[in-house]
């Protein structure tokens, strides 16, 4: 055990514990003197628990912590849960983690996957606030019993940095209930969603209207009755919607679009020769597998820093029109066919959002999932391979899409992940690697012109 101080609080660190909550509870049972407040954390847990005595999978590489604070009654102890959720939320936001949502009442989700669970338990004169966060996906993934589990998997988020941030935000969340309620409401996952609620032996179905002033779940039932729940199990109802996910480069049109984009900009006289040379160099480094695919994209977009927003929009929209003009006619016909069949039309592309947003508008897409461009002009999170599946899962979660009813189109080996994630996956003019995988997995092959 390593005893030290974090954020003005005594902290006890262990390599492994059955459960950090259980450790404190057993200390109370034995009558051991404990400081208050106290933080106990471990590198891993062997008997982690969540609500309803469910197990909480706790592999190494996560953050498993319990904070002991004063609380007079079990009701006061239980009331700490939403404030702890807000503290974790703010800690993650501080560390640059986006798209975090709070699922009433005690879980945090990222891109449709549960990354954090919170369990508050009453002890004489106090409350144990147990927090478990999945920071890295374990080798081989999470076991099936973990349910829709996910992890942060983001550079800059470590156990120590997250622990320090949570301990910093927890007192502030408890001391400022109005601000905490606003944050909870802003990031509530279930607002506007159809759910099933189990309260004792009673089952309620309806639509979540929001969060009450005392952190209750406001539900409008199918019987048009408005009720506020303060306990129970909530399950989101999956609406039976279907989506058609289309890759763009190589699928809707021939070849990659970033190279034509560079040529297009050069012809417009907007890219200096020195910068053009850097793009070629960055591309060569990527092809030699010495640099990630984000480097040539960042290099190709560097010229935009010298342009006004109006000039950028003009170039990107004109280039998007060119891309549609050179698209496969068969692809455009298939796109309209799927739209007429009632599919949500989703562009799912590794190309960058600066011009893809205009492509999506021209195609009248329902959604665009592509490679984002940061405010500094850099490309950091390439929407490629498995990342496409992650983005598609997030979209499906937020829009009630069922993959078992959906379809996808792609042309490269990296698209196999999304093609096998839906009911109907189609390989379009597939490259050699994908063609081989199609034969193995018996996926249909389309030839578009």
C-alpha positions as CSV (number, residue, x, y, z in Angstrom):
1,X,0.0,0.0,0.0
2,X,1.3,3.4,-1.0
3,X,-0.1,6.3,1.2
4,X,0.1,9.8,-0.2
5,X,-2.0,13.0,-0.8
6,X,-4.0,13.9,-3.9
7,X,-6.0,17.1,-4.2
8,X,-5.8,17.7,-0.5
9,X,-7.1,14.2,0.3
10,X,-5.3,11.2,1.8
11,X,-5.0,8.5,-0.9
12,X,-4.2,4.8,-0.5
13,X,-2.9,3.0,-3.6
14,X,-2.9,-0.8,-4.2
15,X,-1.7,-2.9,-7.0
16,X,-4.9,-5.0,-6.8
17,X,-8.0,-5.4,-4.6
18,X,-11.1,-7.5,-4.7
19,X,-13.0,-4.2,-4.7
20,X,-12.1,-0.7,-3.5
21,X,-15.6,-0.3,-2.1
22,X,-15.4,-3.6,-0.3
23,X,-12.0,-2.7,1.1
24,X,-13.5,0.3,2.9
25,X,-16.7,-1.5,4.0
26,X,-14.6,-4.3,5.6
27,X,-12.5,-1.7,7.4
28,X,-15.7,-0.3,8.9
29,X,-16.8,-3.7,9.8
30,X,-13.6,-4.3,11.7
31,X,-13.7,-0.9,13.4
32,X,-10.5,0.3,11.8
33,X,-10.0,4.0,12.0
34,X,-10.3,5.7,8.6
35,X,-9.6,9.3,7.7
36,X,-12.5,11.2,6.0
37,X,-12.2,12.1,3.2
38,X,-10.2,9.2,1.9
39,X,-9.5,7.9,-1.6
40,X,-8.7,4.2,-2.1
41,X,-7.7,3.2,-5.7
42,X,-6.2,0.1,-7.3
43,X,-4.6,-0.9,-10.6
44,X,-7.2,-3.7,-11.0
45,X,-10.1,-5.3,-9.2
46,X,-11.0,-9.0,-9.0
47,X,-14.5,-8.6,-7.6
48,X,-15.8,-5.3,-8.9
49,X,-19.5,-4.7,-8.5
50,X,-22.1,-2.4,-9.9
51,X,-25.8,-1.8,-9.1
52,X,-28.1,-4.7,-8.5
53,X,-25.1,-6.8,-7.4
54,X,-23.9,-7.1,-11.0
55,X,-20.2,-7.7,-11.6
56,X,-18.2,-4.8,-13.0
57,X,-15.4,-6.0,-15.3
58,X,-12.2,-4.4,-14.0
59,X,-9.1,-5.3,-16.2
60,X,-5.7,-3.8,-15.6
61,X,-5.2,-0.4,-17.2
62,X,-8.4,1.2,-15.8
63,X,-9.2,3.5,-12.9
64,X,-10.9,1.8,-10.0
65,X,-11.4,4.1,-7.0
66,X,-13.6,4.8,-4.0
67,X,-13.9,8.0,-2.1
68,X,-15.1,8.0,1.5
69,X,-17.1,11.2,2.4
70,X,-19.5,12.2,5.2
71,X,-23.1,11.2,4.9
72,X,-25.7,10.8,7.6
73,X,-28.4,8.6,5.9
74,X,-28.7,6.1,3.1
75,X,-30.8,8.6,1.2
76,X,-28.1,11.2,1.4
77,X,-25.5,8.6,0.4
78,X,-27.5,7.6,-2.7
79,X,-28.0,11.3,-3.6
80,X,-24.2,11.6,-4.2
81,X,-24.4,9.5,-7.3
82,X,-25.4,12.1,-9.9
83,X,-22.8,14.5,-8.5
84,X,-20.1,11.8,-8.9
85,X,-21.2,11.3,-12.5
86,X,-20.8,15.1,-13.2
87,X,-17.3,15.0,-11.6
88,X,-16.2,12.2,-13.9
89,X,-17.9,13.9,-16.9
90,X,-16.0,17.2,-16.2
91,X,-12.7,15.3,-15.6
92,X,-13.1,13.6,-19.0
93,X,-13.9,16.9,-20.8
94,X,-10.9,18.6,-19.2
95,X,-8.7,15.8,-20.7
96,X,-10.2,16.3,-24.2
97,X,-12.6,13.4,-24.3
98,X,-15.7,14.4,-26.4
99,X,-19.2,12.8,-26.9
100,X,-19.5,11.7,-23.2
101,X,-23.0,11.2,-22.0
102,X,-24.6,10.3,-18.7
103,X,-27.1,7.4,-18.7
104,X,-29.4,7.9,-15.8
105,X,-28.5,7.5,-13.1
106,X,-25.0,6.1,-12.6
107,X,-23.3,5.3,-15.9
108,X,-21.2,7.2,-18.4
109,X,-21.2,6.4,-22.1
110,X,-18.8,7.3,-24.9
111,X,-19.8,6.8,-28.5
112,X,-22.6,4.4,-27.4
113,X,-20.4,2.3,-25.1
114,X,-20.4,2.2,-21.3
115,X,-17.0,3.4,-20.1
116,X,-17.8,4.2,-16.4
117,X,-20.0,2.9,-13.6
118,X,-20.6,4.5,-10.3
119,X,-21.8,2.8,-7.1
120,X,-22.6,4.7,-3.9
121,X,-22.9,2.7,-0.7
122,X,-23.8,3.9,2.8
123,X,-21.6,3.2,5.9
124,X,-22.1,4.5,9.4
125,X,-21.6,8.3,9.1
126,X,-20.4,8.2,5.5
127,X,-20.8,7.2,1.9
128,X,-18.4,5.3,-0.3
129,X,-18.5,6.6,-3.8
130,X,-17.1,3.8,-6.0
131,X,-16.0,4.8,-9.6
132,X,-14.7,2.5,-12.3
133,X,-13.5,3.8,-15.6
134,X,-12.3,1.8,-18.6
135,X,-9.3,3.7,-19.9
136,X,-7.9,1.2,-22.4
137,X,-9.5,-1.7,-24.2
138,X,-8.0,-4.9,-22.8
139,X,-6.1,-7.2,-25.2
140,X,-8.8,-9.4,-26.9
141,X,-11.6,-6.9,-26.0
142,X,-14.1,-7.0,-23.2
143,X,-15.8,-10.3,-22.3
144,X,-19.5,-10.8,-23.4
145,X,-20.7,-10.5,-19.8
146,X,-19.4,-6.9,-19.8
147,X,-22.4,-5.9,-22.0
148,X,-21.9,-2.8,-24.2
149,X,-18.6,-2.0,-22.6
150,X,-16.1,0.4,-24.2
151,X,-13.0,2.3,-23.2
152,X,-11.6,5.8,-23.7
153,X,-8.6,4.7,-25.7
154,X,-7.3,8.3,-26.1
155,X,-3.8,9.7,-25.9
156,X,-3.3,11.9,-22.9
157,X,-5.8,10.1,-20.7
158,X,-4.0,8.1,-18.0
159,X,-5.1,6.6,-14.7
160,X,-3.2,9.3,-12.7
161,X,-4.4,12.2,-14.8
162,X,-8.0,11.1,-14.6
163,X,-7.8,10.3,-10.9
164,X,-6.5,13.8,-10.1
165,X,-9.1,15.5,-12.2
166,X,-12.0,13.5,-10.6
167,X,-10.8,14.4,-7.1
168,X,-10.6,18.0,-8.2
169,X,-14.1,18.1,-9.6
170,X,-15.9,16.0,-7.0
171,X,-16.0,18.6,-4.2
172,X,-17.0,21.3,-6.7
173,X,-19.8,19.2,-8.0
174,X,-21.2,18.6,-4.5
175,X,-20.8,22.2,-3.5
176,X,-22.6,23.6,-6.6
177,X,-25.7,21.6,-7.1
178,X,-27.3,24.0,-9.6
179,X,-24.3,23.9,-11.9
180,X,-24.1,20.1,-11.5
181,X,-27.8,19.8,-12.5
182,X,-27.2,21.9,-15.6
183,X,-24.2,19.8,-16.6
184,X,-26.1,16.5,-16.0
185,X,-29.1,17.7,-18.1
186,X,-26.9,18.9,-20.9
187,X,-25.1,15.6,-21.2
188,X,-28.1,13.3,-20.4
189,X,-28.1,10.3,-22.8
190,X,-31.7,9.3,-22.6
191,X,-33.6,12.6,-23.0
192,X,-36.0,12.3,-25.9
193,X,-35.4,8.5,-26.2
194,X,-37.9,5.7,-25.8
195,X,-37.2,3.5,-22.8
196,X,-38.5,0.7,-20.7
197,X,-38.3,1.2,-16.9
198,X,-38.6,-1.5,-14.3
199,X,-39.5,-0.2,-10.9
200,X,-40.0,-3.1,-8.6
201,X,-42.6,-5.4,-10.3
202,X,-43.9,-2.6,-12.4
203,X,-42.9,-2.0,-16.0
204,X,-43.2,1.4,-17.6
205,X,-42.8,2.3,-21.3
206,X,-42.5,5.8,-22.6
207,X,-40.3,8.7,-23.7
208,X,-37.8,10.4,-21.4
209,X,-38.7,14.1,-21.1
210,X,-35.6,15.1,-19.1
211,X,-34.2,15.3,-15.6
212,X,-36.0,16.8,-12.6
213,X,-34.5,19.3,-10.2
214,X,-33.7,16.4,-7.8
215,X,-32.1,14.3,-10.6
216,X,-35.2,12.1,-11.1
217,X,-36.0,10.7,-14.6
218,X,-39.1,12.4,-16.1
219,X,-41.0,9.9,-18.2
220,X,-44.1,10.4,-20.3
221,X,-45.6,6.9,-20.5
222,X,-47.5,5.3,-23.3
223,X,-50.6,6.0,-21.3
224,X,-49.8,9.7,-21.6
225,X,-49.0,9.9,-17.8
226,X,-46.0,11.9,-16.7
227,X,-44.1,10.3,-13.8
228,X,-40.7,11.1,-12.2
229,X,-38.6,8.1,-11.2
230,X,-35.9,8.1,-8.6
231,X,-35.0,4.4,-8.8
232,X,-35.3,1.5,-11.2
233,X,-33.6,0.0,-14.2
234,X,-33.9,1.8,-17.5
235,X,-33.4,0.1,-20.9
236,X,-33.4,2.0,-24.1
237,X,-35.9,0.8,-26.7
238,X,-34.2,0.1,-30.0
239,X,-36.3,1.5,-32.8
240,X,-36.4,-0.5,-35.9
241,X,-34.7,1.9,-38.3
242,X,-32.3,0.9,-41.1
243,X,-29.3,2.8,-42.6
244,X,-27.2,2.5,-45.7
245,X,-23.6,3.2,-45.1
246,X,-21.6,4.3,-48.2
247,X,-17.9,4.7,-48.3
248,X,-16.9,7.4,-50.8
249,X,-13.4,7.1,-52.2
250,X,-13.3,4.1,-54.5
251,X,-16.9,3.3,-53.9
252,X,-19.0,6.2,-55.0
253,X,-16.2,7.5,-57.2
254,X,-13.0,6.0,-58.6
255,X,-9.8,6.4,-56.5
256,X,-8.8,8.6,-53.6
257,X,-10.1,12.2,-53.4
258,X,-7.3,13.8,-51.5
259,X,-4.9,13.7,-54.4
260,X,-7.4,15.2,-56.8
261,X,-8.1,17.8,-54.1
262,X,-4.4,18.8,-54.1
263,X,-4.3,19.0,-57.9
264,X,-7.5,21.1,-57.9
265,X,-6.1,23.5,-55.4
266,X,-2.8,23.8,-57.4
267,X,-4.7,24.7,-60.5
268,X,-6.5,27.4,-58.6
269,X,-3.1,28.9,-57.7
270,X,-3.8,28.5,-53.9
271,X,-1.0,26.1,-53.0
272,X,2.7,27.2,-53.2
273,X,5.2,24.8,-54.9
274,X,7.1,24.3,-51.6
275,X,3.9,23.2,-49.9
276,X,3.0,20.9,-52.8
277,X,6.4,19.3,-52.4
278,X,5.8,18.7,-48.7
279,X,2.5,17.0,-49.6
280,X,4.3,14.7,-52.0
281,X,6.9,14.0,-49.3
282,X,4.3,13.3,-46.7
283,X,2.4,11.0,-49.1
284,X,5.6,9.0,-49.8
285,X,6.3,8.6,-46.1
286,X,2.8,7.2,-45.6
287,X,3.2,4.8,-48.5
288,X,6.4,3.6,-47.1
289,X,4.6,3.1,-43.8
290,X,6.9,5.5,-42.0
291,X,4.1,7.9,-41.0
292,X,0.3,7.6,-40.3
293,X,-2.3,8.3,-43.0
294,X,-3.2,11.5,-41.2
295,X,0.1,13.2,-42.2
296,X,-0.5,13.6,-45.9
297,X,-4.0,14.9,-45.2
298,X,-2.7,17.4,-42.7
299,X,-0.1,18.5,-45.3
300,X,-2.7,18.8,-48.0
301,X,-4.8,21.1,-45.9
302,X,-2.0,23.4,-44.6
303,X,-2.5,25.9,-47.4
304,X,-6.0,26.7,-46.0
305,X,-4.5,28.7,-43.1
306,X,-3.8,31.6,-45.5
307,X,-7.3,31.7,-46.9
308,X,-10.4,33.5,-45.6
309,X,-13.3,31.4,-44.6
310,X,-15.2,32.5,-47.7
311,X,-12.3,31.4,-49.9
312,X,-12.1,28.0,-48.2
313,X,-15.8,27.4,-48.7
314,X,-15.7,28.4,-52.3
315,X,-12.8,25.9,-53.1
316,X,-14.4,23.1,-51.1
317,X,-17.9,23.4,-52.5
318,X,-16.6,23.7,-56.1
319,X,-14.4,20.6,-55.5
320,X,-17.4,18.7,-54.1
321,X,-19.4,19.4,-57.2
322,X,-16.5,18.1,-59.3
323,X,-16.5,14.9,-57.2
324,X,-20.2,14.3,-57.8
325,X,-19.8,14.9,-61.5
326,X,-17.1,12.2,-61.7
327,X,-19.0,9.7,-59.5
328,X,-20.0,6.3,-60.7
329,X,-23.5,6.6,-62.2
330,X,-24.3,3.1,-60.8
331,X,-23.4,4.4,-57.3
332,X,-25.7,7.4,-57.6
333,X,-28.5,5.1,-58.8
334,X,-28.0,2.7,-55.9
335,X,-27.9,5.7,-53.5
336,X,-31.3,6.9,-54.7
337,X,-32.7,3.4,-54.7
338,X,-31.8,2.9,-51.0
339,X,-33.2,6.3,-50.1
340,X,-36.5,5.3,-51.8
341,X,-36.5,2.1,-49.8
342,X,-36.6,4.1,-46.5
343,X,-32.9,3.8,-45.5
344,X,-31.2,6.5,-43.6
345,X,-28.4,7.6,-46.0
346,X,-25.0,7.8,-44.3
347,X,-21.7,8.8,-45.9
348,X,-19.0,6.9,-44.1
349,X,-15.6,8.1,-45.3
350,X,-11.9,8.5,-44.4
351,X,-11.9,11.7,-46.5
352,X,-11.8,15.0,-44.6
353,X,-14.9,17.0,-43.6
354,X,-13.9,20.3,-45.2
355,X,-15.1,19.2,-48.6
356,X,-17.1,16.1,-47.6
357,X,-19.7,18.2,-45.9
358,X,-20.5,19.7,-49.3
359,X,-20.5,16.3,-50.9
360,X,-23.0,15.1,-48.3
361,X,-25.2,18.2,-48.9
362,X,-25.2,17.5,-52.7
363,X,-26.2,13.9,-52.1
364,X,-28.8,15.0,-49.5
365,X,-27.3,12.5,-47.0
366,X,-28.9,12.1,-43.6
367,X,-25.5,12.0,-41.9
368,X,-21.8,12.4,-42.6
369,X,-19.3,10.4,-40.7
370,X,-15.8,11.3,-41.9
371,X,-12.3,12.4,-40.8
372,X,-12.6,15.6,-38.7
373,X,-10.2,18.5,-39.1
374,X,-9.1,20.1,-35.9
375,X,-9.2,23.9,-35.3
376,X,-5.4,24.0,-35.9
377,X,-5.9,22.4,-39.3
378,X,-4.4,19.1,-38.3
379,X,-6.0,15.7,-39.0
380,X,-5.7,13.5,-35.9
381,X,-8.5,10.9,-35.9
382,X,-8.8,9.1,-39.3
383,X,-12.2,7.6,-39.9
384,X,-10.7,4.4,-41.3
385,X,-11.1,0.7,-40.8
386,X,-12.4,-0.2,-37.3
387,X,-12.9,3.5,-36.6
388,X,-15.7,3.5,-39.2
389,X,-17.5,0.8,-37.2
390,X,-17.0,2.9,-34.0
391,X,-18.5,6.0,-35.7
392,X,-21.3,3.9,-37.2
393,X,-22.1,2.4,-33.8
394,X,-22.3,5.8,-32.3
395,X,-24.6,7.0,-35.0
396,X,-26.8,3.9,-34.7
397,X,-27.1,4.4,-30.9
398,X,-28.1,8.0,-31.2
399,X,-30.6,7.4,-34.1
400,X,-32.1,4.1,-33.3
401,X,-30.6,2.2,-36.2
402,X,-30.5,-1.6,-36.2
403,X,-27.4,-3.0,-37.9
404,X,-29.4,-6.2,-38.5
405,X,-31.6,-4.2,-40.9
406,X,-28.8,-2.1,-42.5
407,X,-26.4,-2.3,-45.4
408,X,-23.0,-1.0,-46.3
409,X,-20.8,-0.5,-49.4
410,X,-17.0,-0.3,-49.6
411,X,-14.1,-1.0,-51.9
412,X,-10.9,-1.6,-49.8
413,X,-9.7,-4.3,-47.3
414,X,-10.2,-1.9,-44.4
415,X,-13.9,-1.7,-45.2
416,X,-14.4,-5.4,-44.3
417,X,-15.1,-4.3,-40.7
418,X,-18.2,-2.3,-41.6
419,X,-19.3,-4.7,-44.4
420,X,-19.5,-7.6,-42.0
421,X,-21.1,-5.5,-39.2
422,X,-24.4,-5.0,-41.1
423,X,-27.0,-7.4,-42.6
424,X,-26.0,-6.8,-46.2
425,X,-22.4,-5.8,-47.1
426,X,-21.4,-5.1,-50.7
427,X,-17.9,-4.9,-52.1
428,X,-17.7,-2.3,-54.9
429,X,-15.0,-2.8,-57.6
430,X,-13.0,-4.4,-54.7
431,X,-9.2,-4.1,-54.4
432,X,-7.3,-7.4,-54.2
433,X,-7.3,-7.7,-50.4
434,X,-11.1,-7.1,-50.2
435,X,-11.8,-9.4,-53.1
436,X,-10.0,-12.3,-51.2
437,X,-12.0,-11.5,-48.0
438,X,-15.2,-11.4,-50.0
439,X,-14.6,-15.0,-51.2
440,X,-13.8,-16.1,-47.7
441,X,-16.9,-14.4,-46.2
442,X,-19.2,-14.9,-49.2
443,X,-19.9,-11.2,-49.6
444,X,-21.5,-10.1,-52.9
445,X,-19.3,-8.1,-55.3
446,X,-20.6,-5.2,-57.4
447,X,-19.1,-3.7,-60.5
448,X,-20.0,0.0,-60.8
449,X,-19.3,2.3,-63.6
